[in-house]
Amino acid sequence: MKDIIIIGAGPAGLTAAIYARRADKSVLVLEKETFGGQITHSPKVENYPGFISLSGNELAEKLIEQALNLDAEIELDEAKQIIDHGDCKEVVGENDTYTAKAVILAAGSKHRLLGVPREEELTGAGVSYCAVCDGAFYAGKDVAVIGGGNSALQEAVMLSDICKSVTLVQNLAFFTGEPKLLEILKAKDNVRFIVSSVVCALEGTDELTGIVIENTETKAQTSLPFDGIFVAIGQQPENEPFADVVPLDAYGYVMADESCTLSDGIFVAGDCRVKRVRQIATAVSDGAAAAVAACRYLEQA
């Protein structure tokens, strides 16, 4: 039995592992896909304190190296269920079942994808999901923002200040974001709007050169050249397998405050938690808070 099992090896989970090991607690980290999480898809990270610029892979490797150097155990296995037996928690994985006195859920969330061919291949090569992370790379260039909610409008506002042009592509006939944001965008000369249209194809070989959109009413298709696109059609948290033991909001995010505490022995950290800002810096903050809370729980048990 471990002291703490951490589900997810993104920045939140790995930070939790580092803090827990420094408190001399035995730790097992379970990751279903990529050690490092979503940051491994970012070709450059320039907004993480302490580093002027590095790739997402480099940052992930540093976090993993630090956790392993402290003798945290990291396993590639997909957690399917958490069973709470009180003083003992079972985490049922695809390959094995693990036990611990406490569990930190750091499963993260993923950007909703367009679902078009070659999207994954061109991610980081013209396809992005975060203007805060990657917007500076498109200064003076022509970009599109896919989506019409608050996230899309906020991304477009930010990009409009640094890009040559910004085109918003919305699948509905109207935008669902705040009217104030829409007013700000409509007042800008370098912003245009396309409604009732969806992206049906990506163009370019090694890098994105444009997109093909299809009008949802007429079914007419149009090819549009862009240096990059920012997909902002929502997030998809990875919490569904644990819905029976953690409280979720209507969007599937774990409902927990800054203490990152859910119940006796169960904690949450990172992008899978209800929060306003989802960045690497806030993920590692959650990881530290969850680990400290878990260690305090173990010491008082």
N, C-alpha and C positions, 0 to 999 in steps of 0.2 A: 504493500500500500504506500502510495506517495502522500506527501503532505498536500500538494496542490497539483491538479491537472489543469492545463491551460488549453482551451480549444481555439486554435488559430495561431499561425506563426507570422502574422503581420507585425507592424511596428508596435501595436498595443500589446499583443501577446508576448512578443519577444522582450519588450520593456518590462512587462510583468514578471517574466522569467528571470530577468537580470536582478530586479529588486528582491524577488523571493529568494533567489540563491544567495544574495548578499546578506539576507537575514537568516541564512543557514537552513532553509527549508528545502526538502527534496521536491523536485519539479519535473513533470513530464509535459512536453508540449506536443499536441497533436495537430497536424496540418494535412489537409486533404489534397492540395494541389501544388502551390508554389511557395516555398519558404521565402518570406518577405512580403507576400501579399500583393496588393495592387500596385505598390510603388515600383515593382520590377518592370512595369510597362512604361514607366516614364523615362525617356532618354536623358533628360536633365532635370535635376532638382535644384532650384536656386532660392527657395524660400524656407529652407530648414536651418535653424540657428546653428552657427558654428562652421558651416560649410558654404563657401562662396558658390560653388557649383560642383555637383557630382551626379552620376547617373543613379536611377532608382536601384539598379542592381548592385552598385557599389555600396549604397546605404544599407540595403538588405544584407549584403555580405558582412558588413561591419557589425550589424546587430546580431546576426547569427554567430559570428566569431566570438563576440563578447559573451553571449549566452552559453556557448559551448565551453569557452575558457573558464566559466564559472561552474562547469560540470552539470549544466541543465541537460536533460535528455530530450531529444527531439525525434519524433517518429512520424513517418508518412502514413497516415491512416485517417479515414473520414469518420468523424464522430456522428453517430446516427441518433443517439438518445442519451439523456441524462436521467438516471434513476436516483432519487433522493431517499436514502435510508436513514436520514438523521445524521448521526456522527460519521457515517460512511456514504460516499457518493460513488455510484457506478457510472462510467461512461462507456457506452456500448459503441464500439467501432465496427467498421466493415471487416477488419481483419482480426480483432481481438476485443476483449472487455477489460477495462482498466478500473482500478479503485483508488480513491483518494479521500482525504478528510475535507477537502475544499475544492471547488471548481471555479475557474474564471472563464467566462464565455467571452471570447474575443474573435468571433466568427467573421466579423466584418460585413461589409455590403459591397455589392458590385454595381457598376453603372449598367443601366438597362441598355442593351445593344439594339442597333438598328435591325439586325438580323438579315443583312444583305451579304452576298458573297464577298470574300476577301477582306472583310472588316477587321478580323483579328490580324491578318497579315500586314495591313496598312496602319495598324495602331502604332503610334509613335513615328509614323512616316507620312503625316498629313491628317490622320484621324486622331482626335484627342477628345477627352471627356472632362477636362478641367481647364478653364481659362485662367484661373489663378495660378495653376501649375505651369501651363505651357503657352499662355498668351503672348509673353514677351518674345517668343521665337517667331512670331508672325507680325512683328512691327512693320508697318508700311506695306503689308500684303493684303490680298483679297481673301476673306474667309466667309464661311457660312456657319450659322448656329442653327442646329436642328432642334426644334421644340418651341413651345409657346407658353409655358408656365413661368413662374417666378424665377426659377433657376436659369432658364434660357434667356429671359429678359435681362437678368442681372449680368449674365455672361456677356450678352450683347452690349450692354452699357459700358462694361469694362473694356471690351475689345474695340469699341468704336473710338476710344480715346487714343489707341495706339495703331490700329490697322488702317489701311487705305480705304477699305470698304467692308461692311458687314451686311450679310443677307440673312434674314430670319426666314426659315422654312418651317411652316406649321401645317400639320395634317388636318386640322379643323379649319372652319371658315372664319374663325375668330381666335383671339389670343386669350388665354385663361389667367395670365398673370395680372399683377396689380396695375390698374389704370395709370397710376403715377409713373411707373416704369415705362409704360407704353408711350406716355406723353413725352418723356425725356428722349426716347428713341426717335419718335416722329419729328422731333425738333432738330435732329441731326441730319446734315446733308449727305453723309456717307453711309446711311443705313437705309436699306430697302426691305420690303416685306413680300413674302410669297405665302399665300394661304391655300388651303384645300389641296395640299401636295405632300407626297411622301418620297423619300429617297428609295429608289429601286435598284441603283447600281453605283459602284464606285469606279472611277476611271484613273488610269495611271499604272505604270509597271512596278518600279521600285518605290516610287513615292506618289501620293495622291496628286492628280492634276485637275480633277473635277468630279462632278456627280451627275447622275441622271435622275431627274424627278418625274413623278407621274401625277397628273391632276386626278384627284379622287372622284371628280364628277365626270370629266370628259374622257379620262383614261389616256389623254395625250401625254407623250413623253418629251422631255426637253433636256438637252445636255448643257450644263453650266460649268465654266472653268472656275476653279478655286485653288488657292495655295494650301488651304487647310480647312477642315470642318471641325466644329465642336458639337458633340452629341450631348444634349441636355434634356433627355426624355425621362428623367427620374432615376432613382436608386432602387436597388433590390436587396434588402437585407437577407442574411443567410441564417435566419433564426427559426424557420419553420419546424425543423426536427425537434426543437426544444420548447415548443409552445405549451406543453403540458406542465412545465416546471418554472417557466419564466413568463412574466406579464408582458404582452405585446400590445402596441397601439394598433390603430386601424390600418397602418401601413406596414406592420410587421416588425417595427423596431422595439427593442426592449425598453420598457419604461423604468428608468432609474435616474436618480439625480447625480450630482457631482461626486457623491460618496462612492458611487459604483457598486453599492450593496443592494442585493435583491432579497436575500433571506439568510438564515443561518447557514454559512458555508457555501453560498452561491453568489458570485459576483460577476460584473459585466464590464467590458472595456472596449473602447474604440468605436468604429463606424456603425456597429450593429446597435448602438445605444441611441435613444432619442437625444438629439443635440442640434444646435443651430449651425455649428461650424465643423465640417469634416475635413481635416487636414492632418498631415503626418504629425505636426506639433501637438494637436489636440489628442491624437491617438496615443502618443507616448505619455501624455499627461494622464490619460485614463488608465493606461497600463500601470503607471506608478501608483496611482490612487487605489486601484483594485488590489494590487499586490500588498500594499501597506494594510489595507482593510482586511485582506485574507490572513495575513500574518498575525494581525491583532486578534482576529477571531480564533486562530489556532492556539495562540498563547493564553487566551482566556478560557478556552474550552476545558 
